[in-house]
């Protein structure tokens, strides 16, 4: 009887809670992407003015609920001196969103170097990965097909984890919904390897 009631309580009053890292160089659009995500998936959320977002120094957080799943986002600063802090969050994370500024062609190699260093960390072994070419709304940006070619040498480092590569415009919100829904399904599929924590619904 206790087992039955415990299962009913979990179904009615608890969510599976997961933690998602949002990484990338400074000015890639990570915070804008997080703000768009919170706005699209939280009806009551009053987002900040996207045109006034500045580079993150430290950490921005956010959360969204999709059915019985709660995603907690950690948006970390991307300046070179802050990248050394990224690995402090790897062991607790269930997925990574890596955002590239596709309009800044001069920093693509720098972004790929940071990406390669990140995915070789053993604490992220097997976690789903979403690689986003942001700012696809700008003229002269690197298209998704070219972005795939630039990052294709990293495939061996990426390994057999779930990977989703797509173009987005964080400023306009294009591509945000599709990516988040893919992320949820991939995290759930990987939950045997990285189980969720349980959170009482509030």
Secondary structure, DSSP 8 states (H G I E B T S, - for coil): -HHHHHHHHHHHHEEEEEEEEEE-STTSSHHHHHHHHHHHH-TT-----GGG----SSEEEEEEEETTEEEEEEEE--STTTGGGGGGSGGG-SEEEEEEETT-GGGHHHHHHHHHHHHT-GGGTT-EEEEEEE-TTSTT---HHHHHHHHGGGHHHHTTS-EEEEE-BTTTTBTHHHHHHHHHHHHHHTTTTS--EEEE--
